[in-house]
Amino acid sequence: MRSKLALATLLLTAAQVWAHHSFSAEFDVKKPIHFTGVLTRVEWVNPHTWLHVDVKAADGQVTSWMLEAGTPNVLFRRGLTKGSVPVGIEVVVDGFQAKDGSPKGSARDLTFPDGRKVFLGADPGSAGAPEEDKK
């Protein structure tokens, strides 16, 4: 019985580690993004929080961006809660686009309408931080 439990634990742990990716596996530090848009949804899930932002171009076309942020626990320790990031507000996003060019990115900073800026990325020095943050 113990060996079956140990095997199941090992397989689940391996699957979680494999599923978690490094920053450079999916995002490109040479593709910075900076835009203003309306926050349409926030997913407070592990291992990353996801922000959904609708960005309206000059021609009126709206692009929905999906932006990866830190874990809910990390963001909470930085002062963010479900109530402090309300859907419908206009935000400014800085970060890095996905390597495949899709409207998906790694959010680095989120600026609120009152000018308050919150760092959403991985802690400097961690595996998920871009190289320039590790200095």
Buried (B, 14 or more C-beta within 10 A) or exposed (E): EEEEEEEEEEEEEEEEEEEEBEBBEBBBBEEEBEBEBBBBEBEBEEEBBBBBBEBEEEEEEEEEBBBBBBBBEBBBEEEBEEEEBEEEEEBBBBBBBBBEEEBBBBBBBBBBEEEEEBBBBBBEEBEBBBEEBEE
